[in-house]
């Protein structure tokens, strides 16, 4: 039946926040992740000001990895994978389940129940793995072959948390006590970032992605070859962590750190060499943070005695900035703000500057006596919070918006 302009039915209203969240879990999980990140870094100034008596290193580490960054990982994968595989999205009840596990694990760590928190985190990652496997079996398309690194990162998280839990109940070989933190704190995030990053980069940069995956649920020779290539690079990185744990403090450990820095550098160079960078804050920040991760591992290889300091180059100016840049892209893309993809985004620039100041303060504290060190840790936390607050005020309002032309 035809309608004249005067009698045409009104346009359907855009879906509400919870309707959107039912198919796009990032809308809830990114908010929870940001909250947990602020809580995790706040432990340092609260300790310096005398509000918290216990030394907050372990709760800080666990909340930032198992809470803050994991919320963004699950929010991203829970939104992206169903689209890549052309399968039903994550249900709202499942999103609430992951949100509850993230909050429970972090709450247990804050309460000093570290092993219980690790157990909840392990359960959460097993649930995520089961969900991904279930969706993969229903696939009508394949994910990009580089996503093999995502699976390797998830395996790292399970091994890392498993080592921590096992070590609380039984004696383990000494090298495993070094491997657990390396897998949970580093390779769990490093490998997915490298794998997902080389898939996102072409989309961020406007490069051609033709022939990236077959239009079929079955792999073709090209897809299989590229998947095994990703496994090869990821395997070298995992081997470097194992060798470093076995030979920590000796020549083998030093060689493993050099191997890791070389592999990461070659991998990034292989993906970025000869590519032009379009204008805009997001693509440039993405590439810069990618290289900053490599810089952190290069510094570890050159001066391993300051390994803890250089890891904060990887964490703060690499993992953290990259997380917020990708989150900005996801939020704007799903909120009808694709016009901002190549714009100059001052909130993202200011956020990055604040996180760099935070990193410099945190790293500089390693060279100071205890009292000054704690103050620098607190200053670093405050700049981290200021930077993320600037980002949140500018970007998060879009998280409630639907894309009018999805």
C-alpha positions in Angstrom: 0.0 0.0 0.0 1.4 3.4 -1.0 1.4 6.3 1.4 1.5 10.0 0.6 4.1 12.1 2.5 1.2 13.3 4.7 0.1 9.8 5.6 3.5 8.0 5.7 3.9 6.0 8.9 6.4 7.5 11.4 9.9 6.2 11.4 10.7 3.5 13.9 12.3 4.8 17.0 15.9 4.0 17.5 16.5 1.2 20.0 17.2 2.1 23.6 20.4 1.5 25.6 19.6 -2.0 26.9 18.2 -3.1 23.5 21.5 -2.0 21.9 23.6 -3.7 24.7 21.8 -7.0 24.0 23.7 -7.3 20.8 26.7 -5.1 21.5 28.2 -6.0 24.9 30.9 -3.3 24.6 28.2 -0.7 25.7 28.2 -2.2 29.2 31.6 -3.8 29.5 33.6 -0.8 28.4 31.9 1.2 31.2 32.8 -1.5 33.8 36.3 -1.7 32.5 36.8 2.1 32.8 35.4 2.0 36.4 37.8 -0.9 37.3 40.7 0.9 35.8 40.1 4.0 37.9 39.7 1.8 41.0 42.9 -0.2 40.2 45.1 2.9 39.8 43.5 4.7 42.7 45.1 2.1 45.1 48.4 4.0 44.9 47.3 7.5 46.0 45.0 5.9 48.6 48.0 4.0 50.0 50.2 7.1 50.0 47.5 9.1 51.8 47.2 6.5 54.4 43.7 5.3 53.5 45.0 1.8 52.6 47.6 0.2 54.9 48.6 -2.8 52.8 51.0 -2.5 49.9 48.7 -2.4 46.9 51.0 -3.9 44.2 49.3 -7.3 43.7 45.7 -6.0 43.9 46.6 -3.2 41.4 48.2 -5.7 39.0 45.3 -8.1 39.2 42.5 -5.5 38.9 44.2 -3.8 35.9 44.7 -7.1 34.0 41.8 -9.3 35.1 39.4 -6.4 35.5 40.1 -3.3 33.5 41.8 -4.7 30.4 39.8 -7.9 30.4 36.5 -5.9 30.3 37.6 -4.2 27.1 38.9 -7.5 25.6 35.5 -9.3 26.3 33.5 -6.2 25.2 35.4 -6.0 21.9 35.4 -9.7 21.1 31.8 -10.1 22.2 30.8 -7.4 19.7 33.1 -8.1 16.8 33.2 -11.9 16.6 29.5 -12.5 15.9 29.8 -10.0 13.0 32.9 -11.6 11.7 31.4 -15.1 11.9 27.9 -13.9 10.8 26.3 -15.7 13.8 23.8 -14.5 16.5 25.2 -11.8 18.9 26.0 -12.2 22.6 22.8 -12.2 24.6 22.1 -9.6 27.3 22.1 -12.3 30.0 25.5 -13.4 28.9 26.8 -9.8 28.9 25.5 -9.5 32.5 27.2 -12.7 33.4 30.6 -11.5 32.2 30.0 -8.1 33.9 29.3 -9.9 37.2 32.4 -12.1 36.9 34.6 -9.1 36.2 33.3 -7.2 39.2 33.5 -10.3 41.4 37.1 -11.1 40.5 38.2 -7.5 41.0 36.3 -7.2 44.3 38.0 -10.4 45.6 41.4 -9.0 44.7 40.6 -5.7 46.4 39.6 -7.6 49.5 42.9 -9.5 49.5 41.4 -12.8 48.3 43.9 -13.1 45.5 43.5 -16.9 44.8 39.7 -16.6 44.8 39.9 -13.7 42.4 42.2 -15.7 40.1 39.8 -18.6 40.3 36.9 -16.4 39.2 39.0 -14.9 36.4 39.9 -18.5 35.3 36.2 -19.4 35.2 35.4 -16.2 33.3 38.0 -17.0 30.6 36.7 -20.5 30.3 33.2 -19.2 29.8 34.5 -16.8 27.1 36.3 -19.6 25.4 33.2 -21.8 25.5 31.1 -18.9 24.0 33.6 -18.3 21.2 33.8 -22.0 20.4 30.0 -22.3 20.3 29.8 -19.3 18.0 32.6 -20.6 15.8 30.7 -23.9 15.2 27.8 -21.9 13.9 29.9 -19.7 11.6 28.9 -18.7 8.1 32.2 -17.0 7.6 35.7 -17.1 8.9 37.5 -14.6 11.2 40.7 -13.1 9.8 43.5 -15.6 10.0 45.5 -13.4 12.3 42.9 -14.0 15.0 44.8 -17.3 15.7 46.8 -15.0 18.0 43.7 -14.3 20.0 43.3 -18.0 20.8 47.0 -18.1 21.8 46.5 -15.1 24.1 43.5 -16.7 25.8 45.5 -19.9 26.3 48.2 -17.7 27.9 45.6 -16.3 30.4 44.4 -19.7 31.4 48.0 -21.0 31.9 49.0 -17.9 33.8 46.1 -18.0 36.1 46.4 -21.8 36.4 50.0 -21.4 37.5 49.1 -18.9 40.2 46.4 -21.2 41.5 48.5 -24.3 41.4 51.4 -22.5 43.1 49.1 -21.7 46.1 48.4 -25.4 46.6 51.7 -27.2 45.7 55.3 -26.6 45.1 56.2 -25.9 41.4 59.4 -25.7 39.5 61.0 -22.3 40.0 60.7 -21.3 36.4 57.0 -21.7 36.5 56.7 -19.0 39.1 58.2 -16.6 36.5 56.1 -17.9 33.6 52.8 -17.4 35.3 53.1 -13.6 35.6 54.6 -13.4 32.1 51.7 -15.2 30.5 48.9 -13.5 32.5 50.3 -10.0 32.6 51.9 -9.9 29.1 51.2 -12.5 26.5 47.5 -12.7 27.4 47.2 -9.1 26.1 50.2 -8.8 23.8 49.2 -11.6 21.4 45.6 -10.5 20.8 46.8 -6.9 20.4 49.2 -8.0 17.7 46.7 -10.3 16.0 43.7 -8.0 16.1 45.9 -4.9 15.5 47.0 -6.0 12.1 43.4 -6.6 11.2 42.2 -3.3 12.5 45.1 -1.3 11.0 43.9 -1.7 7.4 40.4 -0.5 8.4 41.8 2.4 10.4 44.1 3.4 7.6 41.8 2.8 4.7 44.0 0.2 3.1 42.6 -2.5 0.9 41.4 -5.7 2.7 40.3 -7.5 -0.5 40.9 -11.2 -0.2 41.6 -11.0 3.5 39.2 -13.9 4.3 37.3 -16.3 2.0 33.5 -15.7 1.7 33.0 -19.2 3.1 33.0 -21.0 6.5 35.8 -23.2 5.1 39.4 -22.0 4.9 41.2 -21.8 1.6 44.9 -22.3 1.2 45.7 -18.6 1.5 43.7 -18.3 4.8 45.4 -21.4 6.2 48.8 -20.1 5.3 48.3 -16.8 6.9 46.8 -18.4 10.0 49.9 -20.6 10.4 52.1 -17.5 9.9 50.3 -15.9 12.8 50.8 -19.0 14.9 54.5 -18.9 14.0 55.0 -15.3 15.1 52.9 -15.9 18.2 54.8 -19.1 19.0 58.1 -17.3 18.9 56.8 -14.7 21.4 55.5 -17.5 23.7 58.8 -19.3 23.4 60.7 -16.1 24.5 58.6 -15.9 27.7 59.3 -19.6 28.5 63.0 -19.2 27.9 63.1 -16.0 29.9 61.4 -17.7 32.8 63.8 -20.7 32.7 66.9 -18.5 32.4 65.9 -15.4 34.2 68.9 -13.4 35.4 71.3 -15.3 33.2 72.4 -15.3 29.5 69.4 -17.4 28.4 67.0 -14.9 29.9 68.8 -12.0 28.3 68.8 -13.8 24.9 65.0 -14.5 25.3 64.3 -10.8 25.9 66.3 -9.9 22.8 64.4 -12.5 20.8 61.1 -11.1 21.9 62.0 -7.5 21.0 63.3 -8.6 17.6 60.2 -10.7 16.8 57.8 -8.0 17.8 59.7 -5.4 15.8 59.9 -7.5 12.7 56.2 -8.4 13.0 55.1 -4.8 13.2 57.5 -3.7 10.5 56.2 -6.5 8.2 52.6 -5.2 8.6 53.4 -1.5 8.4 56.3 -1.1 6.0 55.6 1.1 3.0 52.1 2.0 4.2 50.9 5.6 4.3 49.1 7.0 7.3 45.9 8.9 6.7 45.1 12.1 8.7 43.3 11.9 12.0 44.1 11.2 15.6 42.9 7.6 15.8 45.0 6.1 13.0 48.1 8.0 14.1 47.6 7.2 17.8 47.0 3.5 16.9 50.3 3.2 15.0 52.3 5.1 17.6 51.0 3.0 20.5 51.8 -0.2 18.4 55.4 0.9 18.1 55.5 2.0 21.8 54.9 -1.6 22.8 57.9 -2.6 20.8 59.9 0.2 22.4 59.1 -1.1 25.9 60.3 -4.6 25.0 63.4 -3.2 23.4 64.3 -1.3 26.6 63.8 -4.5 28.6 66.2 -6.3 26.2 68.8 -3.5 26.6 68.5 -2.8 30.3 66.9 -5.9 31.9 67.8 -4.7 35.5 65.0 -2.1 35.1 62.5 -4.5 33.7 59.6 -3.4 36.0 60.1 0.2 34.9 60.1 -0.6 31.2 57.1 -2.8 31.4 55.1 0.3 32.3 56.1 1.7 28.8 54.4 -1.4 27.5 51.4 -1.2 29.8 50.6 2.5 30.0 51.7 4.0 26.7 51.1 0.8 24.8 48.3 -1.4 26.0 46.3 1.4 27.8 46.5 4.0 25.1 45.7 1.4 22.4 42.8 0.2 24.4 41.2 3.7 24.6 42.0 4.4 20.9 40.3 1.1 19.8 37.4 1.8 22.2 36.9 5.2 20.7 36.8 3.7 17.2 34.2 1.1 18.4 32.0 3.6 20.2 32.0 6.1 17.4 31.5 3.4 14.8 28.5 1.9 16.6 27.2 5.3 17.6 26.8 6.9 14.1 30.0 9.1 14.4 32.1 7.6 11.6 32.7 11.2 10.6 35.2 11.4 13.5 37.4 8.5 12.3 39.9 10.8 10.6 39.3 14.0 12.6 41.6 15.6 15.1 40.3 14.5 18.4 41.7 16.7 21.2 40.2 14.5 24.0 42.2 11.5 22.7 45.3 13.6 22.3 45.0 15.0 25.8 44.3 11.5 27.2 47.5 10.2 25.5 49.5 13.1 26.9 48.3 12.5 30.4 49.1 8.7 30.1 52.6 9.5 28.9 53.1 11.8 31.9 51.7 9.0 34.1 54.2 6.5 32.5 57.2 8.9 33.0 56.2 9.5 36.6 55.8 5.8 37.3 59.1 4.9 35.6 61.0 7.7 37.2 59.9 6.5 40.6 62.0 3.4 40.2 65.2 5.5 40.6 64.0 7.2 43.8 64.1 6.3 47.5 61.0 4.6 48.9 59.2 7.8 50.0 59.7 9.6 46.7 58.9 6.4 44.8 55.5 6.2 46.4 54.7 9.8 45.6 55.7 9.3 42.0 53.4 6.2 41.8 50.6 8.3 43.2 51.2 11.1 40.7 51.2 8.6 37.9 47.8 7.3 39.1 46.4 10.8 39.3 47.5 11.7 35.7 46.1 8.3 34.5 42.7 9.2 36.1 42.7 12.7 34.7 43.5 11.5 31.2 40.8 8.8 31.2 38.3 11.3 32.7 38.9 13.7 29.7 38.4 10.7 27.4 35.3 9.6 29.1 33.6 13.0 29.2 34.1 13.4 25.4 33.6 9.8 24.1 31.3 7.9 26.5 28.1 9.9 25.8 28.1 8.3 22.3 28.0 4.8 23.9 24.2 5.3 24.4 23.6 6.2 20.7 22.5 3.8 18.0 24.0 4.1 14.5 21.1 5.4 12.4 22.7 3.7 9.3 24.3 0.6 10.6 
